[in-house]
Amino acid sequence: MNRAARLVLSLLLWWLAAGLALWLLGLAFGRPASFLGCALSGLFLGAVGEFGDWMRRRVRRSRA
């Protein structure tokens, strides 16, 4: 498996795990939502996290 395929697989698994975690939390707190909505929320949270990591690396690089 090449590097790009591993990256895609890793991101897909993290996205599904985040969606599943949000869905299970909703069930646990009595506020169920559709799995699709939770998966999309997980995708959004992942995108925000990746953007924050990119900004952190960019700022650190500019300070060096």
N, C-alpha and C positions, 0 to 999 in steps of 0.2 A: 504494500500500500504506500503510495507516495505521500509527500508532505501535505499537498492540497487536499487530498481525500481524507487524511487524518484530521485536518483542521475542520473540514465540513462535518465530518462525523462527530467530532468533539463538540462543536457548536450546536449541532442538532440534538445531541444527548443532553447537553446543559439546558437547552431551551425546553425540551420535553420535561426534564426534571423540575425546572422552575414552574412550568405550567401545572404539573402534577402536584407540586407542593402547595401552590396557591389554591388549587381545587380542593385538596384535602383540608387545608386550613379553613376554607369556606364551609365545608361540611362540618368540621369540628366546632365551629362557632355558630352553627345554625343559620348561615347565610349562603346557601348553595348558589353557585353560578354555573353556567355551562362550561364544559371543558374547553371549548373553542375560545371563549372569552378569557379564561385563565391562561391558555396557551398564548394568546395575543398579548396579554399583560406581561407574561414571562418574556416574550420577545421584546417588548418595549423596555422592560427593566434591564435585560441583557444589553440592548443597544445603548441605553444611558450609561451603564457600567463600562462598556467598551469605549464610549466617547470620553468618559472621565479618565480612564486609564491612558488613552491617547493624549489627552491634555496634560496629565501628570508627567508622562514621558517627554512631551514637548517642552514643558516648562523646565524640567530638570536638565534637558539637553541645552536649553538656551542659557541656563545659569552656569554651565560648565565652561 
